[in-house]
């Protein structure tokens, strides 16, 4: 039951995020300033989330309603320089 609730809440949060991005106008300054790269579920309402903020990658720990900076990973490589791109 608990994992089902976490899945539903995660899906709702993702949909709200997509809706928020969809509502932004393409030419708006800062529209691409924050991008979620990936999420990893760790169990028990805990996640690791990799985000890009103005080209810098940050690893965030999310536990319940708390968000903590785990590590600054430096600047993201342009898509043309990433392996497999």
MDTraj code that builds the backbone (N, CA, C; nanometers):
import mdtraj as md
import numpy as np

residues = "UNK UNK UNK UNK UNK UNK UNK UNK UNK UNK UNK UNK UNK UNK UNK UNK UNK UNK UNK UNK UNK UNK UNK UNK UNK UNK UNK UNK UNK UNK UNK UNK UNK UNK UNK UNK UNK UNK UNK UNK UNK UNK UNK UNK UNK UNK UNK UNK UNK UNK UNK UNK UNK UNK UNK UNK UNK UNK UNK UNK UNK UNK UNK UNK UNK UNK UNK UNK UNK UNK UNK UNK UNK UNK UNK UNK UNK UNK UNK UNK UNK UNK UNK UNK UNK".split()
xyz = np.array([
    [0.0824, -0.1199, 0.0000],
    [0.0000, 0.0000, 0.0000],
    [0.0860, 0.1251, 0.0000],
    [0.1935, 0.1278, 0.0785],
    [0.2788, 0.2455, 0.0883],
    [0.3491, 0.2747, -0.0434],
    [0.4007, 0.1722, -0.1096],
    [0.4700, 0.1952, -0.2361],
    [0.3722, 0.2428, -0.3434],
    [0.2479, 0.1955, -0.3381],
    [0.1467, 0.2418, -0.4332],
    [0.1181, 0.3902, -0.4117],
    [0.1111, 0.4312, -0.2861],
    [0.0867, 0.5721, -0.2554],
    [0.2024, 0.6593, -0.3033],
    [0.3256, 0.6143, -0.2818],
    [0.4432, 0.6883, -0.3281],
    [0.4419, 0.6987, -0.4800],
    [0.4055, 0.5909, -0.5474],
    [0.3984, 0.5923, -0.6934],
    [0.2944, 0.6920, -0.7423],
    [0.1787, 0.6922, -0.6799],
    [0.0717, 0.7849, -0.7187],
    [0.1155, 0.9292, -0.6933],
    [0.1739, 0.9555, -0.5767],
    [0.2191, 1.0916, -0.5453],
    [0.3304, 1.1361, -0.6405],
    [0.4219, 1.0459, -0.6729],
    [0.5280, 1.0784, -0.7686],
    [0.4727, 1.1111, -0.9049],
    [0.3740, 1.0339, -0.9487],
    [0.3108, 1.0585, -1.0784],
    [0.2397, 1.1932, -1.0796],
    [0.1687, 1.2241, -0.9718],
    [0.0986, 1.3528, -0.9620],
    [0.1991, 1.4675, -0.9671],
    [0.3098, 1.4549, -0.8928],
    [0.4128, 1.5599, -0.8942],
    [0.4726, 1.5762, -1.0335],
    [0.4976, 1.4656, -1.1017],
    [0.5523, 1.4721, -1.2369],
    [0.4548, 1.5409, -1.3313],
    [0.3268, 1.5074, -1.3209],
    [0.2264, 1.5690, -1.4074],
    [0.2137, 1.7187, -1.3809],
    [0.2191, 1.7579, -1.2549],
    [0.2137, 1.9004, -1.2210],
    [0.3358, 1.9717, -1.2792],
    [0.4533, 1.9089, -1.2700],
    [0.5739, 1.9680, -1.3281],
    [0.5654, 1.9828, -1.4781],
    [0.5160, 1.8793, -1.5456],
    [0.5000, 1.8852, -1.6915],
    [0.3998, 1.9931, -1.7280],
    [0.2897, 2.0011, -1.6538],
    [0.1899, 2.1039, -1.6813],
    [0.2502, 2.2431, -1.6646],
    [0.3306, 2.2622, -1.5582],
    [0.3946, 2.3921, -1.5355],
    [0.4884, 2.4301, -1.6485],
    [0.5664, 2.3321, -1.6960],
    [0.6558, 2.3586, -1.8088],
    [0.5768, 2.3874, -1.9366],
    [0.4675, 2.3162, -1.9563],
    [0.3857, 2.3343, -2.0759],
    [0.3213, 2.4726, -2.0777],
    [0.2885, 2.5259, -1.9596],
    [0.2229, 2.6559, -1.9517],
    [0.3190, 2.7725, -1.9762],
    [0.4488, 2.7481, -1.9637],
    [0.5463, 2.8556, -1.9876],
    [0.5549, 2.8854, -2.1364],
    [0.5728, 3.0098, -2.1675],
    [0.5901, 3.0490, -2.3071],
    [0.7329, 3.0203, -2.3495],
    [0.7532, 2.9748, -2.4739],
    [0.8868, 2.9374, -2.5191],
    [0.9909, 3.0479, -2.5080],
    [0.9542, 3.1735, -2.5259],
    [1.0507, 3.2819, -2.5244],
    [1.0747, 3.3437, -2.3871],
    [1.0160, 3.2872, -2.2831],
    [1.0268, 3.3444, -2.1497],
    [1.1685, 3.3295, -2.0950],
    [1.2306, 3.4406, -2.0485],
    [1.3638, 3.4291, -1.9889],
    [1.3624, 3.3347, -1.8693],
    [1.4617, 3.2484, -1.8612],
    [1.4709, 3.1537, -1.7511],
    [1.3822, 3.0319, -1.7659],
    [1.3171, 3.0155, -1.8812],
    [1.2252, 2.9039, -1.9004],
    [1.2965, 2.7701, -1.8882],
    [1.4230, 2.7631, -1.9267],
    [1.4987, 2.6386, -1.9196],
    [1.6049, 2.6432, -1.8105],
    [1.5884, 2.7302, -1.7120],
    [1.6900, 2.7470, -1.6089],
    [1.7022, 2.6244, -1.5195],
    [1.5920, 2.5501, -1.4978],
    [1.5946, 2.4309, -1.4126],
    [1.5396, 2.3127, -1.4919],
    [1.6169, 2.2022, -1.4910],
    [1.5738, 2.0828, -1.5631],
    [1.6045, 1.9604, -1.4770],
    [1.5040, 1.8742, -1.4593],
    [1.5249, 1.7485, -1.3882],
    [1.5854, 1.6495, -1.4869],
    [1.7059, 1.5993, -1.4550],
    [1.7759, 1.5060, -1.5427],
    [1.7273, 1.3641, -1.5159],
    [1.7249, 1.3220, -1.3892],
    [1.6791, 1.1879, -1.3538],
    [1.6447, 1.1807, -1.2060],
    [1.5664, 1.0803, -1.1694],
    [1.5289, 1.0522, -1.0312],
    [1.5589, 0.9057, -1.0009],
    [1.5955, 0.8759, -0.8782],
    [1.6129, 0.7375, -0.8328],
    [1.5371, 0.7209, -0.7025],
    [1.4465, 0.6261, -0.6995],
    [1.3703, 0.5952, -0.5789],
    [1.4568, 0.5081, -0.4883],
    [1.4717, 0.5480, -0.3642],
    [1.5537, 0.4740, -0.2687],
    [1.4708, 0.3957, -0.1681],
    [1.3403, 0.4136, -0.1701],
    [1.2520, 0.3463, -0.0759],
    [1.2134, 0.4388, 0.0382],
    [1.0974, 0.4163, 0.0953],
    [1.0538, 0.4924, 0.2121],
    [1.0464, 0.6420, 0.1909],
    [0.9872, 0.6889, 0.0830],
    [0.9721, 0.8322, 0.0526],
    [1.1064, 0.9019, 0.0352],
    [1.2090, 0.8296, -0.0101],
    [1.3406, 0.8888, -0.0314],
    [1.3800, 0.8746, -0.1779],
    [1.4343, 0.9819, -0.2323],
    [1.4762, 0.9864, -0.3715],
    [1.6095, 1.0582, -0.3827],
    [1.6848, 1.0251, -0.4841],
    [1.7967, 1.1075, -0.5297],
    [1.7518, 1.1680, -0.6612],
    [1.7725, 1.2967, -0.6772],
    [1.7305, 1.3668, -0.7984],
    [1.8468, 1.4477, -0.8524],
    [1.8762, 1.4284, -0.9802],
    [1.9810, 1.5041, -1.0479],
    [1.9136, 1.6139, -1.1285],
    [1.9486, 1.7411, -1.0990],
    [1.8901, 1.8550, -1.1699],
    [2.0002, 1.9409, -1.2303],
    [1.9652, 2.0131, -1.3356],
    [2.0535, 2.1139, -1.3935],
    [1.9919, 2.2496, -1.3655],
    [2.0723, 2.3392, -1.3100],
    [2.0285, 2.4751, -1.2818],
    [2.1282, 2.5677, -1.3497],
    [2.0836, 2.6396, -1.4510],
    [2.1701, 2.7291, -1.5286],
    [2.2985, 2.6587, -1.5730],
    [2.2856, 2.5338, -1.6184],
    [2.3987, 2.4593, -1.6718],
    [2.4815, 2.3844, -1.5686],
    [2.4537, 2.4025, -1.4387],
    [2.5271, 2.3303, -1.3346],
    [2.4430, 2.2136, -1.2849],
    [2.5065, 2.0983, -1.2664],
    [2.4360, 1.9804, -1.2174],
    [2.4454, 1.9715, -1.0654],
    [2.3292, 1.9446, -1.0031],
    [2.3204, 1.9315, -0.8580],
    [2.2537, 1.7985, -0.8257],
    [2.3089, 1.7260, -0.7292],
    [2.2473, 1.6031, -0.6812],
    [2.1730, 1.6373, -0.5526],
    [2.0414, 1.6136, -0.5532],
    [1.9569, 1.6473, -0.4394],
    [1.9048, 1.5214, -0.3730],
    [1.8978, 1.5228, -0.2422],
    [1.8338, 1.4165, -0.1666],
    [1.6975, 1.4645, -0.1236],
    [1.5945, 1.3850, -0.1521],
    [1.4582, 1.4218, -0.1170],
    [1.4045, 1.3148, -0.0224],
    [1.3626, 1.3555, 0.0967],
    [1.3078, 1.2641, 0.1962],
    [1.1829, 1.3274, 0.2549],
    [1.0683, 1.2705, 0.2236],
    [0.9428, 1.3286, 0.2700],
    [0.9260, 1.4673, 0.2110],
    [0.9214, 1.5684, 0.2961],
    [0.9071, 1.7067, 0.2506],
    [1.0381, 1.7832, 0.2593],
    [1.1490, 1.7157, 0.2829],
    [1.2787, 1.7805, 0.2979],
    [1.3644, 1.7570, 0.1737],
    [1.4305, 1.8624, 0.1272],
    [1.5223, 1.8541, 0.0134],
    [1.6588, 1.9026, 0.0602],
    [1.7629, 1.8218, 0.0332],
    [1.8988, 1.8566, 0.0752],
    [1.9936, 1.8466, -0.0430],
    [2.0901, 1.9365, -0.0476],
    [2.1944, 1.9302, -0.1493],
    [2.2937, 1.8228, -0.1074],
    [2.3112, 1.7209, -0.1916],
    [2.4058, 1.6130, -0.1639],
    [2.5421, 1.6489, -0.2213],
    [2.5429, 1.6972, -0.3491],
    [2.6709, 1.7303, -0.4127],
    [2.6485, 1.8243, -0.5304],
    [2.7473, 1.9105, -0.5517],
    [2.7542, 1.9917, -0.6741],
    [2.8434, 1.9144, -0.7699],
    [2.7912, 1.8840, -0.8875],
    [2.8642, 1.7999, -0.9815],
    [2.9283, 1.8786, -1.0947],
    [2.9277, 2.0098, -1.0871],
    [2.9911, 2.0928, -1.1899],
    [2.8980, 2.1211, -1.3052],
    [2.9561, 2.1740, -1.4108],
    [2.8773, 2.2127, -1.5275],
    [2.8468, 2.0930, -1.6156],
    [2.7261, 2.0918, -1.6704],
    [2.6836, 1.9845, -1.7599],
    [2.7532, 2.0003, -1.8935],
    [2.7839, 1.8877, -1.9562],
    [2.8427, 1.8914, -2.0896],
    [2.7320, 1.9192, -2.1904],
    [2.7615, 1.9946, -2.2970],
    [2.6622, 2.0124, -2.4022],
    [2.6234, 1.8773, -2.4612],
    [2.5010, 1.8656, -2.5097],
    [2.4486, 1.7382, -2.5609],
    [2.5369, 1.6800, -2.6698],
    [2.6021, 1.7634, -2.7520],
    [2.6843, 1.7142, -2.8599],
    [2.8125, 1.6466, -2.8106],
    [2.8541, 1.6753, -2.6841],
    [2.9767, 1.6173, -2.6296],
    [2.9491, 1.4952, -2.5423],
    [2.8213, 1.4679, -2.5105],
    [2.7901, 1.3563, -2.4235],
    [2.7983, 1.2263, -2.5018],
    [2.8472, 1.1196, -2.4393],
    [2.8535, 0.9906, -2.5079],
    [2.7166, 0.9436, -2.5514],
    [2.7082, 0.8907, -2.6698],
    [2.5837, 0.8378, -2.7209],
    [2.4895, 0.9410, -2.7759],
    [2.5308, 1.0687, -2.7812],
    [2.4435, 1.1737, -2.8322],
    [2.4650, 1.1937, -2.9799],
])
top = md.Topology()
chain = top.add_chain()
for i, resn in enumerate(residues, 1):
    res = top.add_residue(resn, chain, resSeq=i)
    for name in ("N", "CA", "C"):
        top.add_atom(name, md.element.get_by_symbol(name[0]), res)
traj = md.Trajectory(xyz[None], top)
